[in-house]
């Protein structure tokens, strides 16, 4: 298993997020849409969680290809 896949599985708090989706893929008006709007390229997973995001969202969105995670 590659390091990137390991990071995605655990939503490593030190990982840096890169937003790949050109627009918010979640249904507008839902809590998931609001949490997706918190993502900013270059922020860490820890910062996203601090702003109200969830590790489950990070894991799902990375698997779906909406974001990518990299450990610097």
PDB file of N, CA, C and O in Angstrom:
ATOM      1  N   UNK A   1       0.853  -1.184   0.000  1.00  0.00           N
ATOM      2  CA  UNK A   1       0.000   0.000   0.000  1.00  0.00           C
ATOM      3  C   UNK A   1       0.895   1.242   0.000  1.00  0.00           C
ATOM      4  O   UNK A   1       1.865   1.311   0.755  1.00  0.00           O
ATOM      5  N   UNK A   2       0.572   2.208  -0.836  1.00  0.00           N
ATOM      6  CA  UNK A   2       1.387   3.416  -0.934  1.00  0.00           C
ATOM      7  C   UNK A   2       1.171   4.305   0.282  1.00  0.00           C
ATOM      8  O   UNK A   2       0.177   4.175   0.997  1.00  0.00           O
ATOM      9  N   UNK A   3       2.107   5.196   0.499  1.00  0.00           N
ATOM     10  CA  UNK A   3       2.002   6.125   1.636  1.00  0.00           C
ATOM     11  C   UNK A   3       0.765   7.008   1.516  1.00  0.00           C
ATOM     12  O   UNK A   3       0.123   7.320   2.519  1.00  0.00           O
ATOM     13  N   UNK A   4       0.426   7.413   0.286  1.00  0.00           N
ATOM     14  CA  UNK A   4      -0.755   8.264   0.090  1.00  0.00           C
ATOM     15  C   UNK A   4      -2.019   7.526   0.510  1.00  0.00           C
ATOM     16  O   UNK A   4      -2.886   8.107   1.162  1.00  0.00           O
ATOM     17  N   UNK A   5      -2.133   6.259   0.144  1.00  0.00           N
ATOM     18  CA  UNK A   5      -3.314   5.491   0.529  1.00  0.00           C
ATOM     19  C   UNK A   5      -3.386   5.328   2.040  1.00  0.00           C
ATOM     20  O   UNK A   5      -4.473   5.394   2.613  1.00  0.00           O
ATOM     21  N   UNK A   6      -2.251   5.118   2.692  1.00  0.00           N
ATOM     22  CA  UNK A   6      -2.236   5.003   4.142  1.00  0.00           C
ATOM     23  C   UNK A   6      -2.705   6.309   4.777  1.00  0.00           C
ATOM     24  O   UNK A   6      -3.474   6.293   5.738  1.00  0.00           O
ATOM     25  N   UNK A   7      -2.244   7.434   4.243  1.00  0.00           N
ATOM     26  CA  UNK A   7      -2.638   8.735   4.776  1.00  0.00           C
ATOM     27  C   UNK A   7      -4.133   8.953   4.612  1.00  0.00           C
ATOM     28  O   UNK A   7      -4.787   9.478   5.513  1.00  0.00           O
ATOM     29  N   UNK A   8      -4.682   8.552   3.461  1.00  0.00           N
ATOM     30  CA  UNK A   8      -6.114   8.727   3.234  1.00  0.00           C
ATOM     31  C   UNK A   8      -6.933   7.887   4.191  1.00  0.00           C
ATOM     32  O   UNK A   8      -7.959   8.352   4.687  1.00  0.00           O
ATOM     33  N   UNK A   9      -6.514   6.672   4.462  1.00  0.00           N
ATOM     34  CA  UNK A   9      -7.279   5.797   5.346  1.00  0.00           C
ATOM     35  C   UNK A   9      -7.410   6.377   6.744  1.00  0.00           C
ATOM     36  O   UNK A   9      -8.453   6.236   7.382  1.00  0.00           O
ATOM     37  N   UNK A  10      -6.370   7.022   7.217  1.00  0.00           N
ATOM     38  CA  UNK A  10      -6.356   7.510   8.585  1.00  0.00           C
ATOM     39  C   UNK A  10      -6.665   8.993   8.702  1.00  0.00           C
ATOM     40  O   UNK A  10      -6.739   9.522   9.812  1.00  0.00           O
ATOM     41  N   UNK A  11      -6.842   9.660   7.598  1.00  0.00           N
ATOM     42  CA  UNK A  11      -7.033  11.113   7.619  1.00  0.00           C
ATOM     43  C   UNK A  11      -5.960  11.751   8.496  1.00  0.00           C
ATOM     44  O   UNK A  11      -6.265  12.500   9.424  1.00  0.00           O
ATOM     45  N   UNK A  12      -4.711  11.446   8.192  1.00  0.00           N
ATOM     46  CA  UNK A  12      -3.554  11.928   8.933  1.00  0.00           C
ATOM     47  C   UNK A  12      -3.642  13.437   9.131  1.00  0.00           C
ATOM     48  O   UNK A  12      -3.745  14.192   8.164  1.00  0.00           O
ATOM     49  N   UNK A  13      -3.600  13.868  10.373  1.00  0.00           N
ATOM     50  CA  UNK A  13      -3.793  15.289  10.682  1.00  0.00           C
ATOM     51  C   UNK A  13      -2.693  16.176  10.137  1.00  0.00           C
ATOM     52  O   UNK A  13      -2.896  17.379   9.974  1.00  0.00           O
ATOM     53  N   UNK A  14      -1.528  15.604   9.850  1.00  0.00           N
ATOM     54  CA  UNK A  14      -0.418  16.384   9.310  1.00  0.00           C
ATOM     55  C   UNK A  14      -0.478  16.500   7.791  1.00  0.00           C
ATOM     56  O   UNK A  14       0.284  17.267   7.202  1.00  0.00           O
ATOM     57  N   UNK A  15      -1.374  15.750   7.149  1.00  0.00           N
ATOM     58  CA  UNK A  15      -1.468  15.760   5.688  1.00  0.00           C
ATOM     59  C   UNK A  15      -1.981  17.108   5.189  1.00  0.00           C
ATOM     60  O   UNK A  15      -2.806  17.760   5.829  1.00  0.00           O
ATOM     61  N   UNK A  16      -1.470  17.501   4.034  1.00  0.00           N
ATOM     62  CA  UNK A  16      -1.898  18.740   3.385  1.00  0.00           C
ATOM     63  C   UNK A  16      -2.961  18.405   2.339  1.00  0.00           C
ATOM     64  O   UNK A  16      -2.825  17.453   1.571  1.00  0.00           O
ATOM     65  N   UNK A  17      -4.008  19.200   2.332  1.00  0.00           N
ATOM     66  CA  UNK A  17      -5.143  19.003   1.423  1.00  0.00           C
ATOM     67  C   UNK A  17      -4.947  19.812   0.148  1.00  0.00           C
ATOM     68  O   UNK A  17      -4.544  20.974   0.192  1.00  0.00           O
ATOM     69  N   UNK A  18      -5.235  19.185  -0.981  1.00  0.00           N
ATOM     70  CA  UNK A  18      -5.331  19.883  -2.254  1.00  0.00           C
ATOM     71  C   UNK A  18      -6.731  19.622  -2.790  1.00  0.00           C
ATOM     72  O   UNK A  18      -7.127  18.471  -2.972  1.00  0.00           O
ATOM     73  N   UNK A  19      -7.472  20.680  -3.039  1.00  0.00           N
ATOM     74  CA  UNK A  19      -8.832  20.540  -3.555  1.00  0.00           C
ATOM     75  C   UNK A  19      -8.750  20.298  -5.058  1.00  0.00           C
ATOM     76  O   UNK A  19      -8.186  21.109  -5.792  1.00  0.00           O
ATOM     77  N   UNK A  20      -9.313  19.180  -5.512  1.00  0.00           N
ATOM     78  CA  UNK A  20      -9.295  18.813  -6.932  1.00  0.00           C
ATOM     79  C   UNK A  20     -10.606  19.146  -7.629  1.00  0.00           C
ATOM     80  O   UNK A  20     -10.617  19.388  -8.836  1.00  0.00           O
ATOM     81  N   UNK A  21     -11.704  19.163  -6.893  1.00  0.00           N
ATOM     82  CA  UNK A  21     -13.019  19.459  -7.470  1.00  0.00           C
ATOM     83  C   UNK A  21     -13.081  20.933  -7.863  1.00  0.00           C
ATOM     84  O   UNK A  21     -12.650  21.803  -7.106  1.00  0.00           O
ATOM     85  N   UNK A  22     -13.617  21.207  -9.043  1.00  0.00           N
ATOM     86  CA  UNK A  22     -13.719  22.592  -9.503  1.00  0.00           C
ATOM     87  C   UNK A  22     -14.905  23.313  -8.870  1.00  0.00           C
ATOM     88  O   UNK A  22     -14.927  24.541  -8.787  1.00  0.00           O
ATOM     89  N   UNK A  23     -15.898  22.526  -8.420  1.00  0.00           N
ATOM     90  CA  UNK A  23     -17.025  23.103  -7.682  1.00  0.00           C
ATOM     91  C   UNK A  23     -17.421  22.119  -6.591  1.00  0.00           C
ATOM     92  O   UNK A  23     -17.042  20.949  -6.632  1.00  0.00           O
ATOM     93  N   UNK A  24     -18.168  22.590  -5.635  1.00  0.00           N
ATOM     94  CA  UNK A  24     -18.587  21.763  -4.510  1.00  0.00           C
ATOM     95  C   UNK A  24     -19.488  20.632  -5.017  1.00  0.00           C
ATOM     96  O   UNK A  24     -20.569  20.895  -5.543  1.00  0.00           O
ATOM     97  N   UNK A  25     -19.051  19.375  -4.862  1.00  0.00           N
ATOM     98  CA  UNK A  25     -19.820  18.254  -5.393  1.00  0.00           C
ATOM     99  C   UNK A  25     -20.972  17.787  -4.502  1.00  0.00           C
ATOM    100  O   UNK A  25     -21.737  16.901  -4.881  1.00  0.00           O
ATOM    101  N   UNK A  26     -21.088  18.375  -3.343  1.00  0.00           N
ATOM    102  CA  UNK A  26     -22.138  17.962  -2.407  1.00  0.00           C
ATOM    103  C   UNK A  26     -23.446  18.686  -2.720  1.00  0.00           C
ATOM    104  O   UNK A  26     -23.452  19.724  -3.382  1.00  0.00           O
ATOM    105  N   UNK A  27     -24.541  18.128  -2.240  1.00  0.00           N
ATOM    106  CA  UNK A  27     -25.857  18.732  -2.482  1.00  0.00           C
ATOM    107  C   UNK A  27     -25.973  20.040  -1.701  1.00  0.00           C
ATOM    108  O   UNK A  27     -25.800  20.066  -0.483  1.00  0.00           O
ATOM    109  N   UNK A  28     -26.266  21.112  -2.414  1.00  0.00           N
ATOM    110  CA  UNK A  28     -26.351  22.442  -1.799  1.00  0.00           C
ATOM    111  C   UNK A  28     -27.389  22.450  -0.678  1.00  0.00           C
ATOM    112  O   UNK A  28     -28.472  21.878  -0.797  1.00  0.00           O
ATOM    113  N   UNK A  29     -27.019  23.115   0.409  1.00  0.00           N
ATOM    114  CA  UNK A  29     -27.917  23.246   1.547  1.00  0.00           C
ATOM    115  C   UNK A  29     -27.731  22.168   2.603  1.00  0.00           C
ATOM    116  O   UNK A  29     -28.327  22.243   3.677  1.00  0.00           O
ATOM    117  N   UNK A  30     -26.905  21.161   2.307  1.00  0.00           N
ATOM    118  CA  UNK A  30     -26.675  20.100   3.292  1.00  0.00           C
ATOM    119  C   UNK A  30     -25.471  20.440   4.164  1.00  0.00           C
ATOM    120  O   UNK A  30     -24.666  21.309   3.827  1.00  0.00           O
ATOM    121  N   UNK A  31     -25.365  19.741   5.285  1.00  0.00           N
ATOM    122  CA  UNK A  31     -24.202  19.943   6.157  1.00  0.00           C
ATOM    123  C   UNK A  31     -22.921  19.502   5.455  1.00  0.00           C
ATOM    124  O   UNK A  31     -21.863  20.098   5.655  1.00  0.00           O
ATOM    125  N   UNK A  32     -23.016  18.466   4.640  1.00  0.00           N
ATOM    126  CA  UNK A  32     -21.842  18.000   3.886  1.00  0.00           C
ATOM    127  C   UNK A  32     -21.359  19.092   2.930  1.00  0.00           C
ATOM    128  O   UNK A  32     -20.153  19.280   2.765  1.00  0.00           O
ATOM    129  N   UNK A  33     -22.283  19.806   2.304  1.00  0.00           N
ATOM    130  CA  UNK A  33     -21.926  20.907   1.404  1.00  0.00           C
ATOM    131  C   UNK A  33     -21.193  22.001   2.181  1.00  0.00           C
ATOM    132  O   UNK A  33     -20.185  22.536   1.720  1.00  0.00           O
ATOM    133  N   UNK A  34     -21.711  22.323   3.358  1.00  0.00           N
ATOM    134  CA  UNK A  34     -21.088  23.352   4.204  1.00  0.00           C
ATOM    135  C   UNK A  34     -19.686  22.937   4.622  1.00  0.00           C
ATOM    136  O   UNK A  34     -18.761  23.749   4.588  1.00  0.00           O
ATOM    137  N   UNK A  35     -19.522  21.669   5.018  1.00  0.00           N
ATOM    138  CA  UNK A  35     -18.199  21.194   5.432  1.00  0.00           C
ATOM    139  C   UNK A  35     -17.235  21.145   4.249  1.00  0.00           C
ATOM    140  O   UNK A  35     -16.053  21.450   4.408  1.00  0.00           O
ATOM    141  N   UNK A  36     -17.723  20.764   3.059  1.00  0.00           N
ATOM    142  CA  UNK A  36     -16.845  20.740   1.890  1.00  0.00           C
ATOM    143  C   UNK A  36     -16.336  22.151   1.579  1.00  0.00           C
ATOM    144  O   UNK A  36     -15.195  22.317   1.148  1.00  0.00           O
ATOM    145  N   UNK A  37     -17.163  23.147   1.793  1.00  0.00           N
ATOM    146  CA  UNK A  37     -16.780  24.537   1.530  1.00  0.00           C
ATOM    147  C   UNK A  37     -15.647  25.006   2.449  1.00  0.00           C
ATOM    148  O   UNK A  37     -15.022  26.032   2.177  1.00  0.00           O
ATOM    149  N   UNK A  38     -15.374  24.277   3.525  1.00  0.00           N
ATOM    150  CA  UNK A  38     -14.288  24.628   4.435  1.00  0.00           C
ATOM    151  C   UNK A  38     -12.913  24.316   3.853  1.00  0.00           C
ATOM    152  O   UNK A  38     -11.917  24.918   4.253  1.00  0.00           O
ATOM    153  N   UNK A  39     -12.855  23.374   2.910  1.00  0.00           N
ATOM    154  CA  UNK A  39     -11.562  22.977   2.340  1.00  0.00           C
ATOM    155  C   UNK A  39     -10.890  24.137   1.625  1.00  0.00           C
ATOM    156  O   UNK A  39     -11.536  24.917   0.925  1.00  0.00           O
ATOM    157  N   UNK A  40      -9.576  24.234   1.817  1.00  0.00           N
ATOM    158  CA  UNK A  40      -8.749  25.160   1.060  1.00  0.00           C
ATOM    159  C   UNK A  40      -7.465  24.424   0.716  1.00  0.00           C
ATOM    160  O   UNK A  40      -6.877  23.767   1.575  1.00  0.00           O
ATOM    161  N   UNK A  41      -7.028  24.527  -0.519  1.00  0.00           N
ATOM    162  CA  UNK A  41      -5.771  23.897  -0.891  1.00  0.00           C
ATOM    163  C   UNK A  41      -4.649  24.451  -0.025  1.00  0.00           C
ATOM    164  O   UNK A  41      -4.557  25.657   0.200  1.00  0.00           O
ATOM    165  N   UNK A  42      -3.810  23.563   0.450  1.00  0.00           N
ATOM    166  CA  UNK A  42      -2.681  23.965   1.287  1.00  0.00           C
ATOM    167  C   UNK A  42      -2.940  23.851   2.780  1.00  0.00           C
ATOM    168  O   UNK A  42      -2.001  23.899   3.574  1.00  0.00           O
ATOM    169  N   UNK A  43      -4.200  23.701   3.176  1.00  0.00           N
ATOM    170  CA  UNK A  43      -4.486  23.566   4.612  1.00  0.00           C
ATOM    171  C   UNK A  43      -4.212  22.130   5.048  1.00  0.00           C
ATOM    172  O   UNK A  43      -4.246  21.205   4.236  1.00  0.00           O
ATOM    173  N   UNK A  44      -3.944  21.960   6.323  1.00  0.00           N
ATOM    174  CA  UNK A  44      -3.751  20.616   6.856  1.00  0.00           C
ATOM    175  C   UNK A  44      -5.093  20.021   7.257  1.00  0.00           C
ATOM    176  O   UNK A  44      -6.082  20.730   7.444  1.00  0.00           O
ATOM    177  N   UNK A  45      -5.097  18.720   7.381  1.00  0.00           N
ATOM    178  CA  UNK A  45      -6.300  18.044   7.861  1.00  0.00           C
ATOM    179  C   UNK A  45      -6.638  18.543   9.259  1.00  0.00           C
ATOM    180  O   UNK A  45      -7.812  18.724   9.584  1.00  0.00           O
ATOM    181  N   UNK A  46      -5.625  18.768  10.089  1.00  0.00           N
ATOM    182  CA  UNK A  46      -5.853  19.266  11.447  1.00  0.00           C
ATOM    183  C   UNK A  46      -6.608  20.595  11.424  1.00  0.00           C
ATOM    184  O   UNK A  46      -7.514  20.804  12.231  1.00  0.00           O
ATOM    185  N   UNK A  47      -6.246  21.486  10.513  1.00  0.00           N
ATOM    186  CA  UNK A  47      -6.916  22.786  10.399  1.00  0.00           C
ATOM    187  C   UNK A  47      -8.367  22.596   9.940  1.00  0.00           C
ATOM    188  O   UNK A  47      -9.273  23.249  10.457  1.00  0.00           O
ATOM    189  N   UNK A  48      -8.583  21.709   8.976  1.00  0.00           N
ATOM    190  CA  UNK A  48      -9.935  21.420   8.510  1.00  0.00           C
ATOM    191  C   UNK A  48     -10.805  20.915   9.656  1.00  0.00           C
ATOM    192  O   UNK A  48     -11.951  21.339   9.802  1.00  0.00           O
ATOM    193  N   UNK A  49     -10.265  20.018  10.462  1.00  0.00           N
ATOM    194  CA  UNK A  49     -11.012  19.488  11.605  1.00  0.00           C
ATOM    195  C   UNK A  49     -11.292  20.584  12.630  1.00  0.00           C
ATOM    196  O   UNK A  49     -12.364  20.621  13.236  1.00  0.00           O
ATOM    197  N   UNK A  50     -10.329  21.465  12.816  1.00  0.00           N
ATOM    198  CA  UNK A  50     -10.482  22.583  13.752  1.00  0.00           C
ATOM    199  C   UNK A  50     -11.626  23.511  13.326  1.00  0.00           C
ATOM    200  O   UNK A  50     -12.309  24.092  14.169  1.00  0.00           O
ATOM    201  N   UNK A  51     -11.827  23.641  12.015  1.00  0.00           N
ATOM    202  CA  UNK A  51     -12.878  24.502  11.481  1.00  0.00           C
ATOM    203  C   UNK A  51     -14.258  23.849  11.485  1.00  0.00           C
ATOM    204  O   UNK A  51     -15.258  24.493  11.167  1.00  0.00           O
ATOM    205  N   UNK A  52     -14.304  22.559  11.849  1.00  0.00           N
ATOM    206  CA  UNK A  52     -15.590  21.880  11.931  1.00  0.00           C
ATOM    207  C   UNK A  52     -15.754  20.715  10.978  1.00  0.00           C
ATOM    208  O   UNK A  52     -16.818  20.097  10.931  1.00  0.00           O
ATOM    209  N   UNK A  53     -14.707  20.402  10.211  1.00  0.00           N
ATOM    210  CA  UNK A  53     -14.755  19.266   9.302  1.00  0.00           C
ATOM    211  C   UNK A  53     -14.703  17.952  10.070  1.00  0.00           C
ATOM    212  O   UNK A  53     -14.471  17.932  11.278  1.00  0.00           O
ATOM    213  N   UNK A  54     -14.922  16.858   9.350  1.00  0.00           N
ATOM    214  CA  UNK A  54     -14.926  15.528   9.958  1.00  0.00           C
ATOM    215  C   UNK A  54     -13.952  14.620   9.230  1.00  0.00           C
ATOM    216  O   UNK A  54     -13.757  14.735   8.020  1.00  0.00           O
ATOM    217  N   UNK A  55     -13.342  13.713   9.987  1.00  0.00           N
ATOM    218  CA  UNK A  55     -12.396  12.784   9.371  1.00  0.00           C
ATOM    219  C   UNK A  55     -13.087  11.899   8.336  1.00  0.00           C
ATOM    220  O   UNK A  55     -12.482  11.545   7.324  1.00  0.00           O
ATOM    221  N   UNK A  56     -14.331  11.543   8.576  1.00  0.00           N
ATOM    222  CA  UNK A  56     -15.076  10.739   7.611  1.00  0.00           C
ATOM    223  C   UNK A  56     -15.215  11.444   6.276  1.00  0.00           C
ATOM    224  O   UNK A  56     -15.145  10.811   5.223  1.00  0.00           O
ATOM    225  N   UNK A  57     -15.412  12.762   6.318  1.00  0.00           N
ATOM    226  CA  UNK A  57     -15.492  13.549   5.081  1.00  0.00           C
ATOM    227  C   UNK A  57     -14.155  13.509   4.343  1.00  0.00           C
ATOM    228  O   UNK A  57     -14.111  13.324   3.126  1.00  0.00           O
ATOM    229  N   UNK A  58     -13.074  13.682   5.088  1.00  0.00           N
ATOM    230  CA  UNK A  58     -11.744  13.677   4.476  1.00  0.00           C
ATOM    231  C   UNK A  58     -11.501  12.342   3.782  1.00  0.00           C
ATOM    232  O   UNK A  58     -11.073  12.300   2.628  1.00  0.00           O
ATOM    233  N   UNK A  59     -11.775  11.258   4.491  1.00  0.00           N
ATOM    234  CA  UNK A  59     -11.563   9.928   3.918  1.00  0.00           C
ATOM    235  C   UNK A  59     -12.424   9.719   2.670  1.00  0.00           C
ATOM    236  O   UNK A  59     -11.932   9.255   1.641  1.00  0.00           O
ATOM    237  N   UNK A  60     -13.688  10.058   2.766  1.00  0.00           N
ATOM    238  CA  UNK A  60     -14.600   9.874   1.631  1.00  0.00           C
ATOM    239  C   UNK A  60     -14.203  10.744   0.450  1.00  0.00           C
ATOM    240  O   UNK A  60     -14.138  10.266  -0.682  1.00  0.00           O
ATOM    241  N   UNK A  61     -13.937  12.018   0.708  1.00  0.00           N
ATOM    242  CA  UNK A  61     -13.638  12.948  -0.373  1.00  0.00           C
ATOM    243  C   UNK A  61     -12.321  12.609  -1.070  1.00  0.00           C
ATOM    244  O   UNK A  61     -12.183  12.829  -2.274  1.00  0.00           O
ATOM    245  N   UNK A  62     -11.361  12.079  -0.326  1.00  0.00           N
ATOM    246  CA  UNK A  62     -10.101  11.638  -0.937  1.00  0.00           C
ATOM    247  C   UNK A  62     -10.351  10.401  -1.804  1.00  0.00           C
ATOM    248  O   UNK A  62      -9.835  10.313  -2.918  1.00  0.00           O
ATOM    249  N   UNK A  63     -11.127   9.464  -1.308  1.00  0.00           N
ATOM    250  CA  UNK A  63     -11.461   8.256  -2.082  1.00  0.00           C
ATOM    251  C   UNK A  63     -12.231   8.603  -3.347  1.00  0.00           C
ATOM    252  O   UNK A  63     -12.027   7.985  -4.391  1.00  0.00           O
ATOM    253  N   UNK A  64     -13.117   9.591  -3.256  1.00  0.00           N
ATOM    254  CA  UNK A  64     -13.943  10.001  -4.394  1.00  0.00           C
ATOM    255  C   UNK A  64     -13.164  10.852  -5.399  1.00  0.00           C
ATOM    256  O   UNK A  64     -13.638  11.084  -6.511  1.00  0.00           O
ATOM    257  N   UNK A  65     -11.968  11.321  -5.013  1.00  0.00           N
ATOM    258  CA  UNK A  65     -11.159  12.135  -5.905  1.00  0.00           C
ATOM    259  C   UNK A  65     -11.484  13.618  -5.865  1.00  0.00           C
ATOM    260  O   UNK A  65     -11.052  14.371  -6.738  1.00  0.00           O
ATOM    261  N   UNK A  66     -12.242  14.046  -4.861  1.00  0.00           N
ATOM    262  CA  UNK A  66     -12.577  15.464  -4.720  1.00  0.00           C
ATOM    263  C   UNK A  66     -11.412  16.258  -4.141  1.00  0.00           C
ATOM    264  O   UNK A  66     -11.257  17.447  -4.420  1.00  0.00           O
ATOM    265  N   UNK A  67     -10.591  15.583  -3.326  1.00  0.00           N
ATOM    266  CA  UNK A  67      -9.404  16.185  -2.730  1.00  0.00           C
ATOM    267  C   UNK A  67      -8.272  15.168  -2.815  1.00  0.00           C
ATOM    268  O   UNK A  67      -8.509  13.981  -3.040  1.00  0.00           O
ATOM    269  N   UNK A  68      -7.048  15.639  -2.635  1.00  0.00           N
ATOM    270  CA  UNK A  68      -5.934  14.720  -2.471  1.00  0.00           C
ATOM    271  C   UNK A  68      -5.206  15.113  -1.197  1.00  0.00           C
ATOM    272  O   UNK A  68      -5.271  16.258  -0.749  1.00  0.00           O
ATOM    273  N   UNK A  69      -4.514  14.140  -0.625  1.00  0.00           N
ATOM    274  CA  UNK A  69      -3.779  14.353   0.617  1.00  0.00           C
ATOM    275  C   UNK A  69      -2.317  14.019   0.393  1.00  0.00           C
ATOM    276  O   UNK A  69      -1.991  13.032  -0.266  1.00  0.00           O
ATOM    277  N   UNK A  70      -1.445  14.839   0.939  1.00  0.00           N
ATOM    278  CA  UNK A  70      -0.012  14.589   0.834  1.00  0.00           C
ATOM    279  C   UNK A  70       0.633  14.880   2.176  1.00  0.00           C
ATOM    280  O   UNK A  70       0.309  15.863   2.843  1.00  0.00           O
ATOM    281  N   UNK A  71       1.534  14.024   2.548  1.00  0.00           N
ATOM    282  CA  UNK A  71       2.284  14.258   3.782  1.00  0.00           C
ATOM    283  C   UNK A  71       3.586  14.925   3.398  1.00  0.00           C
ATOM    284  O   UNK A  71       4.376  14.383   2.624  1.00  0.00           O
ATOM    285  N   UNK A  72       3.800  16.107   3.949  1.00  0.00           N
ATOM    286  CA  UNK A  72       4.979  16.900   3.604  1.00  0.00           C
ATOM    287  C   UNK A  72       6.110  16.569   4.527  1.00  0.00           C
ATOM    288  O   UNK A  72       7.197  17.134   4.399  1.00  0.00           O
TER     289      UNK A  72
END
